[in-house]
């Protein structure tokens, strides 16, 4: 008797780095799980068939860096716009919620969303709470308690997957690495990894401004294998690269001892630095978007011109193979979350979270933070998303950096 499936997607390019798959295949789904993947499935009955020939079928994308705590922070975006409607089935909010506010984040952001929403809880008790809690207060050791982070993890183990901290000039000028050291202690106590922002962000106490060329010498040695450092291709002078032309030894050492590098795409991405890092084989481990609204015009996303698919498009144009890119938005972040048996893969029995990308051909010039333009002849745009086998048509509202909707093919049906 033929097997019964709920959904079968047939593609000529199915990419699943977790299983070494890159070619023609059929992906079968039943009861919200991946039922089978094969070049040709055996005889079967199916409720719905999807023809994805000419598209890219892959595990549901995972965005390691978003900000989606609306009205509690001044830069949050709707979770589903940052998630399923941008092609990502799982998103990780980085530090918007702290131990005091993570319960509200669960109730008002994570639970109502169709997207699978997780968080790295802020080292600061109040997270990025508006109304006097912004800026250097994030770095104040008096606003950090190891036991509060441990309680947040034990109360919400499926939600809290790590700790967000900072290694930038503003906080360092007031508190040096005190808060970062406390965050590492919290990581040691809970087993949670850290995700650390780099590049000047908060007001600086100018008499104590650290030298940009040596700041990372204070930050990176504190981090452990399995922690993640963000904005690794940023042009900020106090960022990973510093102001020099050569990759600092402390950066090379961090990468080779197992600290993960995340794009944290955001507003400071530099083609110049990306080329230098890629040439030195310092490939990103993950490709987070850092998608967020305007800090000053509260929750205004009208100037947003970057996205995870936009980062993927640019990295592909810079020469990173598509299979490497897909690996960094699927199985790699899934492993950091400790959930690589359920997400980031098309393995039988895993959750049927799937992204179908449309490689749109054309001729575009995409600019970076330093004003350089990159010639791009293919953009990676989400055509369809499946969450536990349920089909979603992305609205692509936040993909302004790569989407001109009147020029895109209709979504699949």
KANORSUL-V143907 format. One record per residue. SS is DSSP state (hx for helix, st for strand, lp for the rest). NEAR is the number of other C-alpha atoms within 8 Angstrom. Layout:
ss;near
SS;NEAR
SS;NEAR
This chain:
ss;near
lp;2
lp;7
st;7
st;8
st;13
st;11
st;13
st;13
st;11
st;13
st;15
st;12
st;13
st;13
st;14
st;14
hx;13
hx;10
hx;8
lp;7
st;9
st;10
st;8
st;10
st;13
st;13
st;12
st;13
st;15
st;12
lp;7
lp;11
st;13
st;16
st;11
st;10
st;13
st;8
lp;7
lp;6
lp;9
lp;5
lp;6
st;9
st;8
st;10
st;7
st;7
st;9
st;10
st;9
lp;13
lp;8
lp;8
lp;12
st;14
st;13
st;14
st;14
lp;18
st;15
st;14
st;16
st;14
st;13
st;15
lp;14
lp;14
lp;15
lp;11
lp;7
lp;9
lp;11
lp;14
lp;15
lp;14
lp;14
lp;9
hx;13
hx;10
hx;13
hx;15
lp;14
hx;15
hx;13
hx;17
lp;18
st;16
st;17
st;14
st;16
st;13
st;14
st;15
lp;16
lp;14
lp;17
lp;15
lp;15
lp;9
lp;11
hx;11
hx;7
hx;8
hx;11
hx;10
hx;9
hx;8
hx;13
hx;13
lp;7
lp;7
lp;10
lp;7
lp;14
st;9
st;13
st;13
st;13
st;15
st;18
st;17
lp;16
lp;14
lp;13
lp;13
lp;16
lp;15
lp;13
lp;9
lp;5
lp;5
lp;10
lp;10
hx;7
hx;11
hx;8
hx;13
hx;12
lp;11
hx;9
hx;5
hx;11
lp;11
lp;11
hx;11
hx;7
hx;9
hx;12
hx;11
hx;9
hx;12
hx;12
hx;7
hx;6
lp;8
lp;9
lp;6
lp;10
st;12
st;14
st;12
st;15
st;14
st;14
st;10
st;14
lp;14
hx;16
hx;14
hx;17
hx;12
hx;13
hx;11
hx;11
lp;8
lp;11
hx;8
hx;14
hx;11
hx;9
hx;12
hx;13
hx;11
hx;9
hx;13
hx;13
hx;8
hx;8
hx;8
lp;6
lp;10
st;12
st;16
st;14
st;12
st;12
st;14
lp;14
lp;10
lp;7
lp;9
lp;8
lp;11
lp;9
hx;6
hx;4
hx;8
lp;11
lp;9
lp;7
lp;12
lp;10
lp;9
hx;12
hx;15
hx;8
hx;9
hx;10
hx;10
hx;9
hx;9
lp;10
lp;8
lp;8
lp;10
lp;13
st;12
st;13
lp;12
lp;18
lp;14
lp;15
st;13
lp;12
lp;10
lp;10
lp;17
lp;16
lp;12
lp;17
lp;13
lp;9
lp;7
lp;5
lp;5
lp;9
lp;8
hx;6
hx;10
hx;12
hx;10
hx;8
hx;11
hx;11
hx;7
lp;7
lp;10
lp;14
st;13
st;14
st;15
lp;13
lp;12
lp;16
lp;11
lp;6
lp;13
st;13
lp;12
hx;10
hx;6
hx;11
hx;10
hx;9
hx;8
hx;12
hx;9
hx;7
lp;6
lp;6
lp;9
lp;7
lp;11
lp;10
st;13
lp;17
lp;14
lp;16
lp;11
st;12
lp;12
lp;13
lp;13
lp;8
lp;5
lp;6
lp;9
lp;13
lp;9
lp;10
lp;4
lp;6
lp;12
lp;8
lp;14
lp;15
hx;12
hx;13
hx;13
hx;12
hx;11
hx;12
hx;11
hx;10
hx;11
hx;12
lp;8
lp;6
lp;9
lp;7
hx;7
hx;9
hx;9
hx;13
hx;13
hx;12
lp;13
lp;15
lp;15
hx;14
hx;12
hx;15
hx;13
hx;9
hx;9
hx;8
lp;6
lp;9
lp;11
lp;7
lp;9
lp;15
lp;16
lp;17
lp;14
lp;10
lp;9
lp;8
lp;12
st;10
lp;13
lp;13
st;14
st;17
st;13
st;13
st;12
st;10
st;9
st;7
st;8
st;8
st;8
st;8
st;10
st;9
lp;12
lp;10
lp;8
lp;6
lp;8
st;8
st;11
st;9
st;13
st;9
st;11
st;13
st;13
st;12
st;14
st;14
st;14
st;18
st;14
st;15
lp;10
lp;14
st;7
st;8
st;9
lp;9
lp;12
lp;7
lp;11
lp;8
lp;11
lp;13
lp;10
lp;10
lp;10
lp;9
lp;7
hx;5
hx;4
hx;5
lp;8
lp;4
lp;5
lp;7
lp;8
lp;4
